[in-house]
Amino acid sequence: MILDPVTSAKITRYRPKSVPPVWAEVAPLVRSVVAAAVTAVPYDVERLLHVVGRLALWAEAAGIERSADAWLRNEVIDAFVLSRAGEIEASSVRTYRTWLLRVRDALAWSERGEAPPARMHAEVSPHQPYTAAELAGLRHWATHLPRQQKTDALALMGLGAGLGLMPKEVAASRGIDLRRPRQDGPLLHKGVERLVPLVARAAWDTILGELADRAGGGYLFRPRRTVEYSKNLIGSWSLLHRPPRDLPAVSVGRLRATWIVELMRAHIDHHLIAQAAGLASAASLARWQHLVPPVDEVTAARLLRGPEER
């Protein structure tokens, strides 16, 4: 299987936060498992690496045979996720189990030289997009916050809903990362790895450009911090800055989902969306397909007919 260069690099470079000595021994197999499954499952490669890596380290400590077959047995997966129950939320325990079972299914079909069977029901995304009214309401609320709170809120929303960034990418973004190839050109984010140019949506282009000019070499979001990223960096801000009761909380996951679904509703090629989102394949978009209305007859006819001959 040939992976795109960005996904391949992420797999090759991956290391757990706290690297135990045994990691060097299990890492090659972890990378092989993820590389074989990533294009067949609708999950980000970083998340797959994290979960499969944690399973591998746990299995090694438990004395389980070092093989994909042994790691991905039902009883081993169940024992692993139960061992995490006291450390993570119950919903995360279920998520880990689902991911690992999907990886096992993908590997089983791959070994037989067949593609995984199509699923009749796509999994619902853990992050539902905002409605147009919710997003407009949040943007209005953000523009009326005082000083730095306003800057943080607009940066968070612009980077999420305007560029589709993941939380770590939002946190790492600096003003100098946002550039225009020419004075009247589109705003590009040059600070993240993508296979295609990452262009800001028109609705967020101006405000992101202004924020970038002001930030310069500093962070766009919470510029006074001393660390690039921490687990509660964005979550703690959202807890402290709650919109009025008629509006939902600000969530990077929901902002990113809003960006993805907006592109899908515009009938942009799914492969292109996946590349712009930093996803391993267009299969990852299946979780949002139920939110995209079917094409009406007029639009379908126009798309199928194509441009006029000249």
C-alpha positions in Angstrom: 0.0 0.0 0.0 1.3 3.4 -1.0 0.6 6.2 1.5 0.8 9.9 0.7 4.0 11.6 2.0 2.4 13.5 4.9 0.7 10.4 6.3 3.8 8.3 5.8 6.0 11.0 7.6 3.6 11.1 10.5 3.7 7.4 11.0 7.5 7.3 10.7 8.1 10.1 13.2 5.5 9.1 15.8 6.7 8.7 19.4 4.6 8.5 22.5 4.9 11.5 24.9 6.7 9.4 27.5 8.8 7.0 25.6 9.6 3.8 27.6 12.7 1.7 26.6 10.5 -1.0 25.1 9.0 1.4 22.5 11.9 0.8 20.2 11.0 -2.9 20.1 7.3 -2.5 19.5 7.4 0.6 17.3 8.0 -1.1 13.9 4.9 -3.3 14.4 2.8 -0.4 15.6 3.8 1.6 12.5 3.1 -1.4 10.2 -0.4 -1.9 11.7 -1.4 1.7 11.3 0.1 2.0 7.8 -1.9 -1.1 6.7 -5.2 0.2 8.2 -5.2 4.0 8.0 -6.7 4.3 4.5 -9.5 1.8 5.3 -10.8 3.4 8.5 -12.3 6.9 9.1 -9.8 8.1 11.7 -6.9 10.5 11.8 -3.5 8.9 11.6 -2.3 10.5 14.8 -5.2 9.1 16.8 -4.7 5.6 15.4 -1.0 5.8 16.3 -1.8 6.9 19.8 -4.3 4.1 20.4 -2.4 1.3 18.7 0.8 2.4 20.4 -0.9 2.4 23.9 -2.3 -1.1 23.2 1.2 -2.3 22.1 2.9 -1.0 25.3 0.1 -2.4 27.5 0.3 -5.8 25.8 4.1 -5.8 26.1 3.8 -5.1 29.9 1.2 -7.9 30.2 3.4 -10.4 28.5 1.2 -10.9 25.4 2.8 -12.2 22.3 4.3 -9.4 20.1 2.1 -9.7 17.0 -0.9 -7.9 15.5 -3.0 -11.0 15.7 -2.4 -11.3 19.5 -2.8 -7.6 20.2 -6.1 -7.4 18.3 -7.9 -10.4 19.7 -11.3 -9.5 21.3 -10.3 -10.5 24.8 -7.0 -8.5 24.6 -8.8 -5.4 23.3 -11.4 -5.6 26.0 -8.8 -6.1 28.7 -6.8 -3.1 27.4 -9.7 -0.7 27.3 -10.9 -1.8 30.7 -7.4 -1.1 32.1 -7.9 2.5 30.9 -11.3 2.9 32.5 -9.9 4.7 35.6 -7.7 7.1 33.5 -10.1 8.3 30.7 -13.8 9.0 30.3 -16.2 6.1 29.6 -17.0 7.5 26.2 -13.2 7.4 25.4 -13.1 3.8 26.5 -15.8 2.9 24.0 -14.1 4.9 21.3 -10.8 3.1 21.8 -12.5 -0.2 21.5 -14.4 0.8 18.3 -11.2 2.1 16.7 -9.2 -1.1 17.5 -12.0 -3.3 16.2 -12.1 -1.3 13.0 -8.3 -1.7 12.7 -8.6 -5.4 13.2 -11.3 -5.6 10.5 -9.2 -3.6 8.1 -6.2 -5.8 8.6 -8.2 -9.0 8.2 -9.5 -7.9 4.8 -6.2 -6.6 3.7 -4.5 -9.9 4.4 -7.0 -11.6 2.1 -6.2 -9.1 -0.6 -9.7 -7.6 -0.5 -11.0 -4.2 0.3 -13.0 -3.8 3.5 -16.8 -4.2 2.9 -18.9 -1.1 2.6 -20.7 -0.2 5.8 -24.4 0.4 5.5 -24.4 3.0 8.3 -21.5 5.5 8.6 -20.4 6.3 12.2 -21.7 9.5 13.5 -19.0 12.0 14.0 -18.2 12.9 17.7 -18.2 16.5 16.6 -21.3 17.9 15.0 -21.0 21.1 12.9 -22.5 24.3 14.1 -25.6 25.5 12.2 -25.2 28.7 10.2 -27.2 30.6 12.9 -25.1 29.2 15.7 -21.8 30.1 13.9 -23.1 33.6 13.1 -24.2 34.0 16.8 -20.8 32.9 18.1 -19.0 35.3 15.7 -21.2 38.2 16.8 -20.6 37.3 20.5 -16.8 37.0 19.9 -16.6 40.5 18.2 -18.1 42.1 21.3 -15.7 40.5 23.9 -13.1 42.9 25.5 -9.6 43.2 24.0 -7.6 40.0 24.3 -10.7 37.8 24.8 -12.0 39.1 21.5 -8.7 38.3 19.7 -8.5 34.8 21.2 -12.1 34.0 20.3 -11.8 35.2 16.7 -8.5 33.4 16.2 -10.0 30.2 17.6 -13.0 30.5 15.4 -11.1 31.6 12.3 -8.5 28.9 12.5 -11.2 26.2 13.1 -14.1 27.3 10.8 -12.0 29.1 8.3 -9.1 26.7 7.9 -10.3 23.5 9.5 -7.3 23.1 11.8 -7.0 20.5 14.5 -6.5 21.6 18.2 -2.7 21.2 18.1 -2.5 23.1 14.9 -4.6 25.9 16.2 -2.4 26.2 19.3 0.8 26.2 17.2 -0.3 28.8 14.7 1.5 32.1 14.6 0.9 35.3 12.7 3.7 34.7 10.3 2.2 31.3 9.3 -0.6 33.1 7.4 0.6 34.6 4.2 -0.6 35.9 0.8 1.3 34.9 -2.3 0.4 38.3 -3.7 -1.2 41.4 -2.2 -4.7 40.6 -3.5 -4.3 36.8 -3.3 -6.0 34.3 -1.0 -4.7 33.9 2.6 -2.7 30.6 3.0 -1.6 28.8 6.1 2.0 27.8 5.6 2.6 26.4 9.1 0.9 23.0 8.8 1.7 20.0 6.6 -0.8 19.5 3.8 -0.6 18.0 0.3 -2.6 20.9 -1.1 -2.5 24.6 -0.4 -4.5 25.3 2.8 -6.6 28.4 1.9 -8.7 30.3 4.3 -12.4 30.4 3.5 -13.5 33.7 2.1 -15.8 34.5 5.1 -12.7 34.3 7.4 -10.0 35.7 5.1 -10.1 39.3 6.2 -10.3 38.8 9.9 -7.6 36.1 9.9 -5.3 38.4 7.8 -5.8 41.3 10.4 -5.1 39.0 13.3 -2.0 37.6 11.6 -0.6 41.1 11.0 -1.1 42.0 14.6 0.3 38.8 16.0 3.5 38.8 13.8 5.8 36.1 15.2 3.6 35.5 18.2 0.8 32.9 18.7 -2.6 33.8 17.2 -4.4 32.2 20.1 -3.5 33.0 23.8 -0.2 34.6 22.8 1.0 35.2 26.4 1.4 31.4 27.1 4.8 29.9 27.7 4.1 26.4 26.2 3.1 25.6 22.6 0.4 23.1 23.6 -1.2 21.5 26.6 -4.2 19.3 26.9 -6.5 21.9 28.4 -5.1 24.9 26.6 -8.2 25.4 24.4 -10.7 23.6 26.7 -10.0 25.8 29.7 -10.5 28.9 27.6 -13.9 27.7 26.4 -14.9 27.0 30.0 -13.9 30.4 31.2 -15.5 32.2 28.2 -19.1 30.9 27.8 -21.4 32.5 25.2 -25.0 33.4 26.2 -27.3 30.5 27.0 -28.9 30.4 23.6 -25.5 29.6 22.0 -23.3 26.5 22.3 -19.8 26.5 23.7 -16.8 27.2 21.4 -15.3 23.8 20.3 -12.4 23.4 17.9 -13.8 20.0 17.0 -17.1 21.4 16.0 -15.5 24.3 14.2 -13.4 21.9 12.1 -16.5 19.8 11.4 -18.3 22.9 10.3 -15.5 23.6 7.8 -15.5 20.1 6.5 -19.3 19.9 6.0 -19.4 23.3 4.4 -16.9 22.0 1.8 -18.8 18.8 1.3 -22.0 20.7 0.8 -20.3 22.8 -1.9 -19.6 19.5 -3.8 -15.9 19.8 -3.6 -14.0 16.6 -4.4 -13.8 14.5 -1.3 -10.2 13.5 -2.0 -9.3 17.2 -2.1 -11.2 17.9 1.2 -9.4 15.0 2.9 -6.0 16.3 1.8 -6.8 19.9 2.9 -8.0 18.5 6.3 -4.9 16.4 6.8 -6.8 13.1 6.7 -5.4 9.9 5.4 -8.2 9.3 2.9 -11.6 10.4 1.8 -13.1 7.5 3.8 -12.8 9.7 6.9 -15.5 11.9 5.5 -18.1 9.2 5.7 -19.0 10.2 9.3 -20.4 13.5 8.0 -22.1 12.4 4.8 -25.5 12.2 6.5 -25.3 15.9 7.0 -24.9 16.7 3.3 -28.3 17.0 1.5 -28.7 15.2 -1.8 -28.1 17.2 -5.0 -31.2 18.5 -6.6 -32.0 17.6 -10.2 -31.0 21.0 -11.7 -27.6 20.9 -9.9 -27.1 17.2 -10.7 -27.8 17.9 -14.4 -25.4 20.9 -14.5 -22.6 18.9 -12.8 -23.0 15.9 -15.0 -23.2 17.9 -18.2 -20.0 19.8 -17.6 -18.8 23.0 -19.3 -19.8 24.1 -22.7 -17.5 23.3 -25.6 -15.6 26.3 -27.1 
